[in-house]
Amino acid sequence: MLSGAPRRPEKSNFSFPPGTKVKKEWRAPGFFFHRNQHPKESAAKLRFALCWMLMLGMALTATAKRHAGPTIEELKAQIASAKVADRARICLQIAQKQFEEVDKLYGAGEISQAQPGLTDVVAYAQLARDYSIQSHKRQKQTEIAVRGMTRKLTDLEHTLGQQDQQPVKEALDQLERVRDDLLSSMFKKREDK
């Protein structure tokens, strides 16, 4: 054996004297459980803690759903009293919330109920465009949101039958015009002097 090499620990030959009973119980580690606690008590505490966490999670979820934001009707009522710069944001929120409803209705196969909502989406997207161009604020955010709605509407169009695609195509054309107007407003060509 080399003198500089570390030594291996030798195996211990220790054993308990005959007749000695050695208990080998599992003990739950950690701060929640005491080391000398019986396993059944540990399991009961664990079940109790899990039940509390589950109830807390459900309560937080219910609270979050309740406070999801203003409804479409509340937002529509805010438009008249808002500043011009804020009207673009409010109209855009209405268009997005209405689009979510339309998407759900189309997904459920209720096409006749979804078509009036689709016209509202286009109308409020156009209002958002007009207010953002008028105030020169939120043009980029409005264009990005309308682009997202256009992309989702294109995906939706491909899932519909031939008869049901016409209103969606018209809405797509109008939303594309909204995008074009916003882009031309943001990137105006300067006149040469």
N, C-alpha and C positions, 0 to 999 in steps of 0.2 A: 504494500500500500504506500502511496506517495505521502510524503510528510505535509505538503501544502494543501492537499485535497480535504474538503470538509468530511467529517465522519458522519456516517449514517447512524441514526438512533437505533439502539438495539431494541428488539422486541421484548416487552415486559412479560414476565411469567407470573404476574400477580393474578390470583383468583381468590374469590371469597371462600371462607372456610365452609366445609360441608355442613348442610343443615340450615344455612343462612338463606332467608328468602329475600330476594331483591325485586322491588317493585319497579317496573318500567312503564310509567304512564306518560301519555302525551300531555304536554302543558302548552297552552296557547301563549305565544309570545306577544309582546307589545304593551302599549300603555293602557288599552281599553280593558284588557283582561289581567287579572292578578296571576302571578306565577304559580301560586299554590292553590288555585281554584280548580274545582272539579270540572271535567270536560262537559258535563251536562249543563252546569251553570254557565259555562262559556258559550255554549250553543244557544242557550236561552237569551243571553245578552246580545249575541250576534243577530238572532232573529228580531229582537226588539229594535236594534239599531237599523236593520234593513227595512223594517216596516216604517220607521220614522223617516228614513231617507226617501222611501217611495211616496209617502204621503206629502212630504215637502216638495218633491218633484212634481207631483200632480197639482199641488196648489200653485206653484210657480207657473206651470204651463197654463192653468186656467186664468191666472191673473194676466199673463202675457197676451192671451187671446182676447181678453176683455179690453185691454188697452192697446189694440192694434192700430189705432189712429182714427181720425174722423171718417164718417161714412161719406158716400158720394153726395147725398143730399145736403149734409153739413158743409161740404166743400163748395157745392153750388151756391149755397147761401152766402158764403164768404167772398165770392167773386165781386159782388157789387160794392162792398165796403173796403176792398183791398186796394193798395196802390197799384199802379200800372206795372211796376217791376215785379210785384208779388203775384199779379194775376197770371202771368205766364207759368209760374211754379204751380199755382193752384189748378189751372186748366190742365197742366201736364199730369198732375196727380189724379185728377178726375179721369182723364183718358186712360191712364195706366190701370186704375182700379176697375174701370168699366171694361177694359180689355181682358183683365183676369176673369171677370164674370162671363164675358163672351166666350172665352176659351173654355171655361167649365161647361157652359151650355152646349157648345159644339162637341165637346168631349162626351157629354151625356146623350148626344143625338137629338137635342131639342133645337133644331135649326131655325124653325119659325120664330121661336122666342129669342134667339141670339141675334137676328138681323136688325131689330131696332137698336140694340146695344152697340152693334157694329157702326151704325150711323152716328151714334153718340161719340164713339171713339174718334171717328174722323172729324166730327164737328169740334170737339174739344182740342184735338191735336192742331186743327187749323187756328183755333182761338189762341192756343199757346204760341204758335208761330207768329201770329199777328202781334200779340203783346210783347213777345221777346224782341221782335224786329223794331217795334215802336219804342221800347225802352232801351234797346241795345244791351240787354242783360239776359243771361241764361240761354243765349242762342246755341252755344255748343252743347249744353246739357239737354236742351230740347231736341236738337238734331240727333244726339246719341240715343235718347229714349225713343224717338220716332223710328230710328233705324232698327232698334231692338224689336219694336212692335211689328215692323215690316218683315223682319226675318221670321218671327214667330207666325205671322199671318201667312207667309209663303209656305212654311211647313204645314200649317193647318190646311191650306188650299190643296196640297197634294194628298191629303187624307180624305177629301170630300169627293162625292160623285160629281159627274159632269153637270147635272142640273143645279146643284147647290154651290158651284164654284163662281157663278156670275157675280153675286153681291160681294164676295170676297175679292174678286179681281178688281171690281170698281173701287173698293176701299183701298186696295193696294196701290192703284193708280193715283188716288187722291193723296195717300200718305207719301208716295214718292214725290209728288209735286210739292208737298210741305217740306220735305227734305231738300229738294232742289232750291226752293225759295230761301230756306235758312242758309244753305251753303253759299248761294249767290250773294246774300246779305253779308255774310261773314267775310267773303273773299271778293270784294268789289274790285273791279279793274280801275286803276287810277288813270285819269286823263293826263296825257302828255302836255306840258306847258310850253 
